[in-house]
Amino acid sequence: MNFEVIIGIEIHCELKTNTKMFSSAPLSFAATPNTCTNEIDLGMPGTLPCVNKEAVRSAVKACLATNCEVDRLIRFDRKNYYYSDLPKGFQITQQFYPIGSNGSVTIQTDEGEKVVRLNRIHMEEDTAKQFHTDEGTMIDFNRAGTPLIEIVSEPDMRNGKEAAAYVEEIRKTLYYLGVSDVRMEEGSLRCDVNISLRPYGSDVLGAKAEIKNLNSIANVQRAIEYEMKRQNEILLAGGTVSQATLRFDEATRQTVEMRKKEGAVDYKYFPEPNIFPIRIDDEMMQDIIDNMPELPKERYETYISTYELSDYDANTLVANKELSDFFNETVAHTKEYKLVANWLLGDVSAYLNKNGLQIQESKLAPIELASMINMVANKEISSKQAKEVFEGIVEGKTAKAVVKEKGMEQLSDPNAILALINQALDANPQSIEDFKNGKDRAVGFLVGQVMKLSKGQANPGLTNKLLVEELNKR
């Protein structure tokens, strides 16, 4: 029997705000434990939450970028449960009225484009972070109250590659929006994957396993591929897949059961009594719309249609926003779009990787990369010489200064070049005879002699033109 794989993903994304969702405590990933918190985050008696306006703006941006319907009446609910990382004994979330619903994201698959539907996007607060040791569990409340959005897909994905493509598309979108740093290794973007198998043709979902807290896109794909195989083997052997919560062991690349799910947990949701409904007015909504940044898909289409880049170059640039921004700044100073892409994806990326740098951390300036590329395009320097110029501009020098320093300034004075041509012709009478006898190689040889005499500085195009004119006179 063949089985169809059904995959849905919940993505938790921490928003990049200065303060927390319901308090004025600052946000900092690397701060000393329990130094970025206050009485509201710790659930002290008598404290009241205050909604972070910037977090709401970020959530609306995420909704607009993923084609969601925005509910402009903001309402919060309480999700009641006790756990050591939840100091209040409840979490403020949006169970009944999410800020966004009925959205969609388009991904690229082996079969072409595919639309993955979004069920909802809702706002909530993050929990504290726990550290388990042999001696016990330590809790850092710095993360408690961090603004979150949860993006819940419909079960529209069918394999690990599609799921990875979906997470990458969401990650890129949120990063381009500027609402999150989306660093999965730091936990600011976390994925829970729900996966089940059913016989092809069936419309009844199978028992679902949930793989929690996947921290890289590669692990999303690996975990799904292993779990697909595990469930398939159980079903083919006549067994039953247990509904369970799993984790992914990176060392063994296998899913490991954490706990069984015997039934739905009753969180006793009810409307948050300390936050009255808040309406997003027309002015705020229009301001958010007017200030929406360019999204990855829009930038990709610009690269294809305006700059005529290849699909590979466009996708590779868009995947790295900083490199893509650098490309945009560089092409403001040159029309050689393809050369800019080649340099950024080739020598520039190699230099950054070798030195462990991001493009914004380097001394390379877009205008100097463009200047060097224009010199190559105008035949003022050769491609080989450009490699030497590049070594200088990545150290913060100007392209013109490097060219002058290395004696690469091109000789374009016709009289000076003509003098060198005559010197080369006088020294090579046989080449003159060869030219007159129709041997075209003679021209190439003589151009080489002139370039040697000029130490590589003679303008090649002008040299060739003047040389042929002079040969025809002799």
N, C-alpha and C positions, 0 to 999 in steps of 0.2 A: 504494500500500500504506500502511496505517496502522500506526503503531508505538506500543507501550505503553512508557511511561517507568518505569524501575525505579530507585529512589533509596534509598540507605542512608546513614546519617550516623554519623561517629565524633566525639564531643565530648570534648575534653580540658579538664578543669576543675581549676584550681589551688585547693587547699584553704586556708582561712583559719586557719592555725595560727601559733603564735608562733615555732616553730622548724621546721627542715627534716625531711624524711621519715626520714632515717637519721643525722642529726647534730644537734648543739646550736646550730648557726649560726642567727642570727636571720633572719627574713623581712622584706624591705622593698622595695617596688616602686621608690621614688624615691631610694634610697640611692646614694652615690657608688660607681661601678663597683668591683667586687672588694673591697668592704669587709664584705660579709655572707657570708663563706665561711670554711671551715676545712680542715684536712688531710683529713678524711673526704670532703668535697665535691670536693676536688682529686685524690682517688685516690692519696694518698701511701702508700708501702709500709708495711705493718704496721698499718694502720688497720682498724677493724671497724665495721660499721653497727649502729645501735641503733634499733629501730622506734618511731616516734612514736605513742603511744597515742591522742592526740587525733585524729590523722589517721585511725586505724582507726575511732574513734567516728563521725567525720564520714562516712566511707565507708559504714558500716552505716546511718546515717540516710538517705543517698541511696538505698541499696538498699530500705529500708522504704518510703520515699516513692514509689518507682517500682515497687512490687509485686514486687520481686525475691526469690528464694529466697536466704537468707544462708548462706554456708558459714562456719561458726563455727571451723573449723580454718584459721588464716591461714598460707599458704605462699607463698613468693616464688621467682622464677626469675631467671636471668641471660639477658639478650638481648645477644648478643655482636656488636659491630660497631665499627669505628673511624670516628670523625668528630671534627672539631676541637672541637665543642661538647660532647663526651662525654669528660671527662678520664680516667675509669677504663678506657675501652675497652669498657665494657659498661654496660647499664642494668639496674637491679633492677626487676622488674615481676612480674606474675602471669599467665603464659602458660597454665599448665595448670590452675590452680585459682583462678579469679576469685572475689572475695568475694561477688559477686552474679550471679545468672543467671535467665533466663526471666521477665523483668519485663515491664511494659507501661505505656504512657502514653496517656491519652485526650486527643485534640485536637479542636478545633472546625473543621470544614471547610464549604464551601459546600453540601455535601450532608448536613450534620449532624455528629454525633459520629463519630470514627474512632479505633480502637485501634491504636497503633503498638507492635509488640512490641520488647522489648529482648533482645538476645542475651546481653549480659554487662555487668557493671561491674567493673573491676579497678583496683587501686592500683599506682602506680609513681612514679618520681622524674622531675622535669623535667630538661631539659638546660640547658646554659649558653646565653646569648643572643649572637648574632653581629651585628656591624655592619659592613657592606661599604662600603668607600669606594674612590676611585680609587687610593689609595696602598696599599690592602691590606684585610685583615679584622681587626677588633678583637673581642675576646671578653670579655664580662662574666660572671664566674662566680657572681654574686649569685643568679641563678636556678637554678643547678645544685643539684639535690637538693630543690627545692621539691616538697612533696607534691602528687600529682595523682591524680584518678580519671579513667579513660577510660570513657565510656558509649557502647556500640556497639549501634546499632539493627539490627533486621532490615530487609531491603529492602522496606519496606511503603509508602513514600510514592510518589506518582505525579505530582507537579508541584511547582513552586517555592513556591506558597502553602502547601501541606501541609507542606513541609519547614521553611518559616519558622515556621509555627504550632508545629511540633514543637520547634524550637530555643527558641522563646519559652516554651513550656510547661516545658521542662527548666530554662531560665534562671530563670524565676519560682520553680520548685520549690526549686532549690538556694539561691536568695536567701532565700526564706522559712525554709528550714532553718537559715540562718545559717552554712553550711559554706564559703561563698565569696562574694566581692564581685561575681563574675560580670561584671567590666568587660571587655567584648570589646575595647574600644579600647586597653586596657592589656595584653591578652593573657592575662588570667586565665581567659577562656573562649574556646576556639578550636575551629573546626569543620573537619573534612575531609569532603567530600561525594563519595560514589561514585555515578556515574550511568551507566546504559547503556540502550539501546533494543532492543526485540525485537518481532517481528510479533505483533499481537493473536492470542491463542489458543495461542501457543508457550509452552512451559515451560522453554525453554533460554535462559539469560541471554546477552546480547550482550557484546561487548568493553567493558570498564569503563574509564572515565576517572575519575581521582581529582583533585578540586579541593582544594588544600591551603590551610590556614590562613586561612579566611574570618573576617573580624574584625567583622562586623556582621550582624544578622538581615536587613537590607535587601539586603546583598551576597549572602547565601545564596540569596535568591530570584532576584536578578538573574543571578547566575552560573549557576544551574540553568536559568533560562529561555533564556539565551544558548546554553548547552551543548546543551540539548534541540534548539534550532533548528539548531545546527551539525551535530550527529550525524544529525539527520533529513535534512538536505540531502545529506550524504555518502551515506547509505544509498539515498535516492531516485535518486541519480545512478549507482547501481551500485557505489559504492566500498566500502571497508572501514574501519571505525573502528579506529584504533590504540589499544592499551592503553597509556595514558600518564598521567603525573603533570602536572597543570596548575596554574597560578595564575590569579587573577582580577585583571585590570587595571582599577582603579577609574576611571581617566581615560577609557578607551575602552569600558568595560563589556563587555569581551570576555575569554574565557579564552585563556591563552597557554601553549603547551607548554613544560615545563621539561626533561623527560626521558622517553624511552621506557621501558616496562616489558617487558623481554624474557622474564622468568620470575620465579618466586618466589625471594626472597632467602633464603639459608640463614643464620639467625641463631645456629644451634647452641645452642638453648635447653637449659639444664639447671638442676636445682634449685640455688638460691642456697645455697652451703655454709656461709656465715657467719651465716645466720639459721635457727635451728631452728623447726619448726612451733609456732605459738602458738594456744592454744585460747581463744576468748571464753567466759568462764564465765557461768553463769546470772545471777549478780548484776549483772555488767556489761551483759549483754544486756537485762535487765529495766529497768535504770536508763536505758538509751538509749531504750527503748520508752516509759517513763513520762515522759520529758522531750522527747518529740517535739513540736515546735511546730505550731500550726495551719497547714495547707497552703492554697495558693490556692483549690483547689476547695471545701474546707470553708468558707472565708471567703466565697466567692461564694454558696454555698448559704445561709449565714446571712443575707447581705444580701438575698437574694430572699425567704426564708421568714419571717425574724424582722422585718427592717426594711422589707420590701415595696418595695425599690428596683426600678427597671427593669433589664432585662438590660444595657442600655447603661451605666447608672450603676454597676452592680455590677462589670461587667468593667473599666470604666475605673479605678475605685478599686483593684481588686485588682491591676491591672497596675503600679501605683505603690505599693509596700509602705509607704513613709513616709507618703504621703497617706492610705492605707488605715488605718494605725495611728492617724493624727490623727483620722480619722473615728470610729474606735472609742473614742478618748478623749473626743471631743466628745459623742457620743450617751450617754455615761455621765451627762451633766448636762442632757439635754433629750430629749423624746419626738418632737421635730419632725425625724424622720430624713430625710425628703425635702428639707426646707429645708437641712439640714446638707450633704447631697450636692450640692444646687444651688450653695450658696456655695463649697464646696471645688472643684468642677469649673468654676465660673464665676469670680467675683471673686477668690477666693484664688489660683487657678492663674494668672490674668492678672497679678496682683500679683507672684507669684513669678517668672514668665517675664520680666516687665518689668525686674525687679531682679536677675535672674540668681541666684536663691536656690533652695535646697531648703527644704521645709517646716520641717525641723528646724533650719535656720539662721536662720529668721525669729523675730521677737519675738512673733508671734501665739500666744496660749495657748488650748488647747481650751476651757477653762472660760469664757473671755471671749467666744469665738465663740458658744458655747452660750447665754451670758447675753444677748447681743445678739439671737440668734434667738428666744429666749423672749420678749423684749420685743416683737418684731414679732408673734409668735403671740398674745400677750396684748393686742395693740393699744395698748401703751404708747408705741410709736413707730411711724411709718409705714415702709414699705419704702424710700421716698425718704430718710427720716432715717437709716435703717440704713446707707445708703451713707456718710454722714458719720461715723457711729459707727465703721464699719469702718476708715476712714482713721486713727482714733485708736487702735484696738486693735492694728493691725499695727505701731504704734510702741511697743507695750508698755503702753499705758494700759488701765485697766479700762473695761468698757462703761458702768457706772454713772457713773464719773468723767466720761466724754465726754458722756454725756447731761446731766449737771448743768452741765458747763462750757459747753455750747452752748445751755443753756436749753430742753432738750427734755422736762424732767420733766412728766409728764402731770397735768393738773388733773382730779381725780376727786371733788372735794368737791361733792355735789349742790346745796348752798346757793349756792356760788360760781358754779356753772354756771347755776343758775336765775336768778341776778341778771343774768348776761350774756344769757340768753334773753329776759328781759323787756326788757332794753335794746335787743336786736335787734328784738323785736316792736313796741316803741313807735316805733322809727325806720322801720318798714316796715308800716304799716297795710294797704296794698294786698295784701301777701302773705297777711295774715290772711283777707281777703275771698276771695282766690284759693283758699286752702285750704278755706274753707267752701263754695265753689262746685265742689269736687271736683278742683281742679287739684293733682295730687300733686307737681308740680315745685316748688311753693311750699316744701315741706318741705326739699328739697335746697338751695334758695336760702338759706333761713333758717339751716340748719345751717352753711352756708358763712360766713354773717355772724357767727355765734357763734364759729366757728373763727378768723375774722379778729380778732375782739375779744380772743380768748384767746391770740393770736399762735401758733395751731396747737397749743396745749397742752391744750385741752379733750378729755376722753375722748369719742371720736366716738360710740360705742354709747350711752353714758349721755346724751350731748347729744341724740341723736335721740329717745330714749325720753322724756326730760323735756320736750322741745320739743312733741312730739305731745300729751302730757298737758296742757300749758299752752294749746296751741291749742284743744283741745276744751273748755277752761274759758271761752274768750272768745267 
